[in-house]
Amino acid sequence: MLTIVSFYIPRYGQDLREFYIPFAQGCNDCGFNPYYSRWFFVPLSIIPNNEFAMPIWSFMVFCMMFWLIYKMEVTPLVIMSFSMIAQYSLGQVDIFLCIGLYLMLKSKNPWVQGLGICFLAIKPQVTALVIVGFLIGQKWSQLWKIVIPPAMMLLLSFLVFGIDWPVRWLTNAQTLPLHVWRLASSDTWPFALPFIWIPFLFEDRERRVLLSILMMALVSPAFGTYTYIVFILFYPKWWTIVLSYAWLVFLPFDTLYTLRWAWILPLVMIIHICYTNWDESWWMRRRAKLANQTLA
């Protein structure tokens, strides 16, 4: 339905047409992603930048999302979450982050896990803590294999785009205007930053990674509400889908900037995951170990 609607709404898929397609076609300063991201955006480079761009891209996103839903055996209701609707309406590219997280967490092959990190590096302002959380505690025999793909990608980017491309990218990224979709994180990051250590209380790598992406939703001022689809897909409870619309409760009181309340979802998810898994935290394991030593 959203694919059909995109034929009739002129501004549907604005991010796709104004930023991602021009960036994928070679305009480095048109987008706000690291330059190597263009290699992952090859499908976008062949899409005509006209009224057919959004229908084509939304259909591609739909297919990729259902492939992930099938592979992960999660409820298809995740496509009903608000963040997924935002993906379709804006023409965002967080499906690449979903693919990266899937490869990193679900594959046992360290080379494939490294490829997953490459996908996640498309939006480092969203995934930096996630990558760190995944690499911590890896055995050296696995770690060097995981690191090689992103390291090779980085070295190749210096050869292709010049050694100074990170400076040019960051300079251009600073011109990114404060958008309504980033209001939630721009409100929360000063208060959430002191709690950035919470994911590292857990030894279970998958849980630590999930908490890391949730924490980034609160501590990164560049985290868009549309990116919430990443952690909804990997924690597909019925209430996470419902709670993705919680910000609408504040619509009568804050008509223009209601999305600034979207942080309710990641905060509640963090509290729920920590509460239900507290016995597995590093703190509780240490207490149990000390108690056993005392008894012995």
C-alpha positions as CSV (number, residue, x, y, z in Angstrom):
1,M,0.0,0.0,0.0
2,L,2.8,2.4,0.9
3,T,4.5,1.6,-2.4
4,I,1.3,2.6,-4.2
5,V,0.9,5.8,-2.1
6,S,4.4,6.9,-3.0
7,F,3.3,7.5,-6.6
8,Y,0.8,10.2,-5.5
9,I,2.6,12.2,-2.7
10,P,5.2,14.5,-4.2
11,R,7.4,14.8,-1.1
12,Y,7.2,11.1,-0.3
13,G,10.8,9.8,0.0
14,Q,12.5,13.2,0.4
15,D,15.6,11.8,2.0
16,L,16.0,9.2,-0.7
17,R,15.8,11.7,-3.6
18,E,17.7,14.6,-2.0
19,F,20.5,12.8,-0.2
20,Y,20.9,9.1,-0.8
21,I,20.5,8.7,-4.6
22,P,22.7,11.7,-5.4
23,F,25.3,10.4,-2.9
24,A,25.2,6.9,-4.4
25,Q,25.7,8.4,-7.8
26,G,28.9,10.2,-6.8
27,C,28.1,13.4,-5.0
28,N,30.1,13.1,-1.8
29,D,28.8,16.3,-0.3
30,C,25.1,15.4,-1.0
31,G,24.8,12.9,1.8
32,F,25.9,12.6,5.4
33,N,27.2,9.1,5.4
34,P,30.9,8.1,5.4
35,Y,32.2,8.0,1.8
36,Y,32.6,4.2,1.8
37,S,28.9,3.9,2.3
38,R,28.5,4.5,-1.4
39,W,29.7,1.0,-2.1
40,F,26.7,-0.4,-0.2
41,F,24.3,2.0,-1.9
42,V,24.9,0.6,-5.4
43,P,21.2,-0.4,-5.6
44,L,20.3,3.2,-5.1
45,S,22.7,4.4,-7.9
46,I,20.7,2.6,-10.5
47,I,17.3,3.9,-9.4
48,P,16.2,6.9,-11.5
49,N,15.9,10.0,-9.4
50,N,12.3,10.8,-10.3
51,E,8.7,9.9,-9.3
52,F,9.6,6.2,-9.6
53,A,12.4,6.3,-7.2
54,M,10.4,5.9,-4.0
55,P,8.1,3.2,-5.3
56,I,11.1,1.1,-6.4
57,W,13.0,1.7,-3.2
58,S,10.1,1.0,-0.9
59,F,9.5,-2.3,-2.7
60,M,13.1,-3.3,-2.4
61,V,13.0,-2.4,1.4
62,F,9.8,-4.4,1.7
63,C,11.5,-7.5,0.1
64,M,14.6,-7.2,2.2
65,M,12.7,-6.7,5.5
66,F,10.5,-9.8,4.8
67,W,13.6,-11.8,4.0
68,L,15.0,-10.8,7.5
69,I,11.7,-11.6,9.1
70,Y,11.7,-15.0,7.5
71,K,15.3,-15.8,8.4
72,M,14.9,-14.7,12.0
73,E,11.4,-16.2,12.4
74,V,10.0,-13.1,14.0
75,T,6.5,-11.7,13.7
76,P,5.7,-9.8,10.5
77,L,3.9,-7.3,12.7
78,V,7.2,-5.4,12.9
79,I,6.4,-3.8,9.6
80,M,3.4,-2.1,11.4
81,S,5.7,-0.2,13.8
82,F,6.0,3.5,13.4
83,S,9.6,3.4,12.6
84,M,9.0,1.1,9.6
85,I,6.4,3.6,8.3
86,A,9.0,6.3,8.7
87,Q,11.4,4.2,6.7
88,Y,8.9,4.1,3.8
89,S,7.8,7.7,4.0
90,L,11.3,9.2,4.2
91,G,13.1,6.8,2.0
92,Q,15.6,5.9,4.7
93,V,18.3,3.2,4.5
94,D,18.3,1.6,7.9
95,I,17.5,-1.8,6.2
96,F,21.3,-1.9,5.7
97,L,21.8,-1.7,9.5
98,C,19.3,-4.5,10.0
99,I,21.2,-6.7,7.5
100,G,24.5,-5.8,9.2
101,L,23.2,-6.7,12.6
102,Y,21.8,-9.9,11.3
103,L,25.1,-10.9,9.8
104,M,27.1,-9.9,12.9
105,L,24.8,-11.7,15.4
106,K,23.4,-14.7,13.6
107,S,26.5,-15.9,11.7
108,K,29.2,-18.1,13.3
109,N,31.7,-17.2,10.5
110,P,34.0,-14.4,11.7
111,W,34.5,-13.1,8.2
112,V,30.8,-12.7,7.7
113,Q,30.6,-11.1,11.1
114,G,33.2,-8.6,9.9
115,L,31.1,-8.0,6.8
116,G,28.2,-7.2,9.1
117,I,30.3,-4.6,10.8
118,C,31.0,-3.0,7.4
119,F,27.2,-2.7,6.9
120,L,26.8,-1.2,10.4
121,A,29.6,1.3,9.7
122,I,27.3,3.0,7.2
123,K,25.9,5.0,10.2
124,P,28.7,5.1,12.8
125,Q,26.8,7.8,14.8
126,V,24.2,5.0,15.4
127,T,26.3,1.9,15.7
128,A,29.7,2.8,17.2
129,L,28.8,1.4,20.6
130,V,27.2,-1.6,19.0
131,I,30.4,-2.6,17.3
132,V,32.5,-2.1,20.5
133,G,30.0,-4.2,22.4
134,F,30.3,-7.0,19.9
135,L,34.1,-7.0,19.8
136,I,34.7,-6.9,23.5
137,G,35.4,-10.4,24.9
138,Q,36.1,-12.0,21.5
139,K,38.9,-14.6,21.4
140,W,42.0,-13.4,19.4
141,S,41.6,-16.3,17.0
142,Q,38.2,-14.9,16.0
143,L,38.9,-11.2,16.6
144,W,41.5,-10.7,13.9
145,K,39.3,-12.3,11.3
146,I,36.3,-10.1,12.3
147,V,38.4,-7.0,12.1
148,I,40.0,-7.6,8.7
149,P,36.9,-6.8,6.5
150,P,36.2,-3.4,8.0
151,A,39.9,-2.6,8.2
152,M,40.3,-3.4,4.5
153,M,37.2,-1.3,3.7
154,L,38.7,1.6,5.5
155,L,42.1,1.3,3.8
156,L,40.5,1.0,0.4
157,S,38.4,4.1,1.1
158,F,41.6,6.1,1.7
159,L,43.0,5.0,-1.6
160,V,39.7,5.8,-3.5
161,F,38.6,9.0,-1.7
162,G,41.9,10.4,-0.3
163,I,43.5,10.2,3.1
164,D,41.6,13.3,4.2
165,W,38.1,12.1,3.4
166,P,37.1,11.7,7.1
167,V,37.8,15.4,7.7
168,R,35.8,16.4,4.6
169,W,32.9,14.1,5.7
170,L,32.8,15.4,9.2
171,T,32.9,19.0,8.0
172,N,30.0,18.4,5.7
173,A,28.1,16.4,8.3
174,Q,28.2,19.4,10.7
175,T,25.9,21.2,8.3
176,L,23.2,18.7,9.0
177,P,20.2,20.7,10.3
178,L,18.3,19.7,13.4
179,H,15.5,17.7,12.0
180,V,12.2,16.8,13.8
181,W,13.1,13.1,13.5
182,R,16.2,13.6,15.7
183,L,14.4,15.6,18.4
184,A,14.1,12.6,20.8
185,S,17.8,11.9,21.0
186,S,18.8,15.6,21.0
187,D,16.7,16.0,24.2
188,T,18.0,12.9,26.0
189,W,21.7,12.6,25.2
190,P,23.0,14.9,28.0
191,F,21.0,12.9,30.6
192,A,21.7,9.5,29.1
193,L,25.5,9.9,28.5
194,P,26.5,9.1,32.1
195,F,24.7,5.7,31.8
196,I,26.5,4.6,28.6
197,W,28.2,1.8,30.5
198,I,24.9,-0.2,31.1
199,P,25.3,-2.6,28.1
200,F,28.6,-3.7,29.4
201,L,27.1,-5.1,32.6
202,F,26.1,-8.2,30.6
203,E,28.4,-10.9,29.4
204,D,25.9,-12.3,26.9
205,R,27.1,-10.7,23.6
206,E,23.7,-10.6,21.9
207,R,22.1,-8.9,24.9
208,R,25.0,-6.5,25.2
209,V,24.7,-5.6,21.5
210,L,20.9,-5.0,21.7
211,L,21.4,-2.8,24.8
212,S,24.1,-0.9,23.0
213,I,21.9,0.1,20.0
214,L,19.1,1.1,22.5
215,M,21.6,3.2,24.5
216,M,22.8,4.9,21.3
217,A,19.2,5.9,20.7
218,L,19.4,8.0,23.9
219,V,23.1,9.2,23.9
220,S,23.6,10.0,20.2
221,P,22.2,13.4,19.2
222,A,22.2,12.2,15.6
223,F,20.0,9.2,16.2
224,G,16.8,9.4,14.1
225,T,13.5,8.0,15.3
226,Y,13.2,6.1,12.0
227,T,16.2,4.0,13.0
228,Y,14.2,2.5,15.9
229,I,13.3,-0.3,13.4
230,V,16.7,-1.9,14.1
231,F,16.0,-2.7,17.7
232,I,12.3,-3.4,17.2
233,L,13.3,-6.1,14.6
234,F,15.7,-7.7,17.0
235,Y,13.4,-7.5,20.0
236,P,10.0,-8.0,18.4
237,K,7.6,-8.0,21.3
238,W,4.1,-6.9,20.7
239,W,4.4,-4.1,23.2
240,T,7.5,-2.6,21.4
241,I,5.4,-2.3,18.3
242,V,2.6,-0.6,20.2
243,L,5.0,1.6,22.2
244,S,6.5,2.9,19.0
245,Y,3.4,5.1,18.8
246,A,3.5,6.2,22.4
247,W,4.7,9.7,21.4
248,L,1.2,10.3,19.8
249,V,-0.2,10.6,23.4
250,F,1.5,14.0,23.6
251,L,0.1,15.3,20.3
252,P,-2.6,17.5,21.9
253,F,0.0,19.2,24.1
254,D,3.0,19.6,21.7
255,T,1.7,19.6,18.1
256,L,4.9,20.6,16.3
257,Y,7.5,18.7,18.2
258,T,5.7,15.6,19.5
259,L,8.4,13.3,18.2
260,R,10.7,14.5,21.0
261,W,8.8,12.0,23.2
262,A,9.8,9.0,21.1
263,W,12.6,8.2,23.5
264,I,10.0,6.4,25.7
265,L,10.4,3.3,23.6
266,P,14.2,2.7,23.9
267,L,14.1,3.7,27.6
268,V,11.3,1.3,28.4
269,M,13.1,-1.5,26.4
270,I,16.4,-0.9,28.3
271,I,14.6,-1.0,31.7
272,H,12.7,-4.2,30.7
273,I,15.8,-6.0,29.4
274,C,17.9,-5.1,32.4
275,Y,15.1,-6.0,34.8
276,T,14.3,-9.4,33.3
277,N,17.9,-10.4,32.9
278,W,19.5,-8.8,35.9
279,D,20.5,-12.2,37.3
280,E,22.8,-12.6,34.3
281,S,24.5,-9.3,34.8
282,W,28.2,-9.0,35.6
283,W,27.3,-7.5,39.0
284,M,25.1,-10.3,40.1
285,R,27.5,-13.0,38.8
286,R,30.3,-11.4,40.8
287,R,28.1,-11.3,44.0
288,A,27.2,-15.0,43.5
289,K,30.9,-15.9,43.0
290,L,31.9,-14.0,46.2
291,A,29.0,-15.7,48.1
292,N,30.2,-19.1,47.0
293,Q,33.7,-18.3,48.0
294,T,32.6,-17.2,51.4
295,L,30.6,-20.4,51.9
296,A,33.5,-22.5,50.8
